[in-house]
Amino acid sequence: MSFLSRRQFLKPSIASILIAAVLSTVSPLLAIAHDTEPFEFLVVGDSLNWGQGLDERDKYYSLTADWLRSEAFGRPREVNLMVKAHSGSTLKFHSDEAAKYKQAERDETFEYSPEVNVGFPSSWKQIETAAAEYKAAGKDGADLIMISGGITDITTERVFDPKGDEKELRSQIKTYCQDDMFDLLEHALATHPKALIAVIGYFPAITDSSNSGKLLNAWLETRGYPRAFKFLVNNPLSRSLFFEKLKKRAIVRSRIWYEESNRNMQIAVDRINEKYGRKRAVFVQSPLTDEHAAEAPNTMLFRMGKNGVVADYKARERIRACRETLPKLKQTTGIAYPERLCEVATVGHPTPDGSRAYAAAIRSVLGPLLVVGEGRR
C-alpha cells in the first residue's frame, strides 16, 4: 500500500476548498440546473417589466422565458411563467393611498388591467401574492424573479420636471432605488428562498437626440392641450424662445435619473449579495443608449401618434380601460389618477426592437449563471 505525502494529501483538499469557495458565490440557480422540476419564473414591478403597449410575444419577459425553455440550461426545460407586474406599480404601497384603500375597505390585492397605470398592487404585494400561489401549488417559491421599479414612486412628471430641484431628485432616487429596492430584495428572498433576482435598469429617456418638435407635441398631448391651438406654442420661434431651455433642463434631469438610478440599484444588489455572502441578485443595465431616447431618429421607444393616440399595440384597449377604471377608482376610494396620462402611458416605453435589446442584455447577464448542465460542462 502506498502512502501519500503531506503535499500530495493537501493538493486535493486545497482544490476542494477552492471549488467550494467559488461555488458558494455562484447563483443558487446552479443548484437546480439538473432538476427535472419545472423552472419557476416570476415577473414583478412596473410598466418596464410589464412591457407597456407590447403584444405578449414581444415582451422581454416572454423572450427570456423562451430562452430559458430552449437554450439557457443546455437542454430543453419546462418553464412556468408568472407575471404580476403592471403599469404604474410602486415598490411599496404608499401610505396616503394605503390609508384611502383601508377606509374604502379594499384590499391591495385588488387587480386592474395591467395597462392602467396605478400604483397598486405594489411590487411588495406582488411578491407576497406570488409566494402564496406557489405555496398553494406545493412549490417553494420562484427560481428566478425579475424586478423593475423606482420611477413610479417619484413619478415621471417629477423626475423630468425641468423646474425641479436636483438635490431633491438625487435624494428621492436613493430612497427608492437603493433603500426601498434593498428592502424589496430582502422581502423577495425571504418569501422565495431559492430565487435569483434580476433587477432591470432604466434607459436614457430624453437626450440631445430627442426631436424638440415631436417631444413638445408629446408633452402637450399628455397635458390635454387643445390640438387646434398647438401651433401657437409648438412652432420654431416659440421652441427657440421657450422650449429649448426647458428641454435642456429635462435632459439634465433625465441624465441624473439614468445614472443615479443605475448606481443606486447596483448598490442595493451589492448590499444584498454581501449580506448573503453569495450572488443572490444581479443588475441588468439597459442596453438602450442616448440615440434610442424618446422621439430620437433611432428611438427604440414608442412615439406619440396621430390625434394623440400612441403608436403601440394596446392603445385602444388601454384607452377604454383607463376611462372605465379611473373614474370608478376615484369614486370608491378617493384616489385620483389623470385619465389622459393613463391613455398615453406607453409613450417612452420600449418598442419591440427595444424589448429585444433588453432580452439580449438579460441573457448576457443570466447566461453565465446557468451554464452548469448536462450539455454545458
ABEGO torsion letter per residue (X at the ends): XBBBBAAAAAAAAAAAAAAAAAAAABBAAAAAAABABBBBBBBBEBAAAAGBGBBAAABAAAAAAAAAAAAAAGBBBBBBBBBABBBGBBABBBAAAAAAAAAAGBBAABBBBAABBBAOBBAAAAAAAAAAAAAAAGBBEBABBBBBEGAAAAEAAAAABAABBAAAAAAAAAAAAAAAAAAAAAAAAAABAABBBBBBBBBBABBAABBAAAAAAAAAAAAGBBAAAAAAABBAAAAAAAAAAAAAAAAAAAAAAAAAAAAAAAAAAAAAAAAAGBBABBBBBBABBAAABBGBAABABBBBBBGGBBBBAAAAAAAAAAAAAAAAAAAAAGBBBBAAAAAAAABGBBBAAAAAAAAAAAAAAAAAAAABBAAAX
